[in-house]
Amino acid sequence: MKELLLRDVQVVDPGGPLHEEVLALHLVGGRLAKAGKKLPKGNAEVIAGEGLHASPGWVDLRAHFRDPGEEYKEDLLSGLDAAAAGGFTAVATLPGTHPPVDQRASVEYLLRKGQGHAVRVLPLGTVTKGGKGEQLAEMYDMQQAGAVGFTDDLRPTHNTRLMLLALQYAKNFGGLVMAMPQDPDLTARGQMHEGAMSTRLGLQGMPAMAEPIRLARDLQLLEYTGSRLHVDAVSTAEGVELLRQAKAKKLKVTASVCAHHLLLDDGVLRGFDSHYKVMPPFRGPEHIEALREGVKDGTIDSIASDHRPEDVEHKQLEFGQAAFGIIGLETAYAVANTALKSRMTVRRIVERFCHGPRAILGLEVPHLVEGEMAEITLFAPEHQWMFTEKDIVSRSRNTPFIGHRFTGKALGIVANGQVRWGAQSFSAVP
C-alpha cells in the first residue's frame, strides 16, 4: 500500500480522538498519516462516496474455514478474503476441522498459513481432545501457541463434570471457554425450530428449551468456579433472559448472536429450501424480538457471522439430509444493520462488531490516531443494495440471501498495510 486518501469520512470510534468527526483520512504505507477537514490529493489514490463511514476494525467470533481437511469448501485464505469483503480485520476460526484444532501444532499451522494476510487469524482450539467430549484438550499449550479461546462448537461438552473441569482449568491461566448452549438429547434428529411451523411442514422440531436447559447448567458451573464463559449463538428469548440475570449477578459471562437470527424467523422454511437450514435453527418472531432487545441493551455483547461453508453435494439435498449452515461473512453487517437500524444507532451497532468481540477476546481497540498503523473498517450504514452471487467471495455458495435487499454495506478494510476494497458503488476518484 502506497498512499490512499479517503474523503468525507464519518468516523465512528468511541473512545478515540476523531470520534464523530467528518474528515479526510490520508494513509501512507498502512499508517494514518493525517486526518483533517480538507487534505491535498498529492499522489494518493482517492476514495469517496456518499455516506462513507470508518471505524476501528471489526472482529468476527464464529467462522469455520474447513482448513485443514475440507479445503474444497473453504480454505483459510479464501475465508480471510471473504472476511475482508465483509469488513472484518480479524476472525476467530472454529476448531471443528479434519483433524480438529486440539493441539499446539494445529494452532501454529493456522497462524503460519494466515501470516501476511490483511485479516488477522485468531485460532480457537477445542475444549476436549478431538472435540469428542471425553477428555480435556491441552488448552494451556494451545493458548501459549496463540489460541484465543476454546470451544467444541456444535458438540458442546455433554459431561457436566468435564465442563466443570474445563472452567476450573481455564481459570488457572486466564483462558476463555466458549459454549453453544444446546442439549443434544433434546435436539437429536431435529431439522428446525419446534413450533407451529414445524408441525405444519411435518419436520421434526428442536424445542427452544434445549437452549436454556443447557445454559442454566453452564451458568451454575460458571458461578461455582468464578471462571469466564462466552455463550455462542444464543437464539431464544429464555436464553437472553438467563444471560440478563447472570450479568445482573456480575458473573463473568459474555454472549454473541448470529446475524441471521436477528432478521429471519422459521417461516422462511415454508419452501423447504435447505439454504435456510442452520444450527441453532431459525426461531419464531417472539425469539427474534428478544434477541434484538438483548443486542440493544447489551445483554448480547457481539454479533457474529457463523460462517459455515458447505458445497453443493452437502447442501442441495432433500431437506432432512442437507447439512446445517450458511456462509455469512460477506453479509453479516448488512443483515444485522437491516434488522437493527430502526432501534439502534450506527455507533451501537458498530460496537457489537468491534468493541464487543474485542473485549471478549482481550484485544485492544485500534483507534484511529494520526501516526499509528491503521486497522480500519469502511462501511456505509444507509447504502441500499441487493446481494448477488457476484458479491460472494467465499469458495462456497450456501447462502439464502442472494436476491435480498439490505440497508447498510461493508465496503472494505485497511489493515496490515493493505487495502481490501470490494464495493461496486464506491470507487476510486481520478
Protein Blocks (a to p, Z undefined) as FASTA:
>chain_A
ZZdcdehiacddehiakgoiacddddeehiafbgcfbdcfklaccdddehiacddddddf
bdcehighilmlocfklmmmmmmmnopabdcddfkbcdddfbfklmmmmmmmmgoiabdc
dddddfbghhlopaccdfklmmmnopabdcehjmccfblmlmmmmmmmmmmnopacdddd
ddfklmgoiabdcdfklmmnopacddfklmmmmmmmmmmmmmmnopacddehiabfklmm
mmmmmmmnopacdddddfklmmbcfklmmnopaklpccdddddfklmmmmmmmmmnomam
bdcfkiacddfklmmccfklpccdddfklmmmmmmmmmmmmmpcfklmmmmmmmmmmmmn
opacddddehiacddddddfkbccdddfklpmbfbfcdfkgoiacedddfbdceehiacd
fbfkbccdZZ
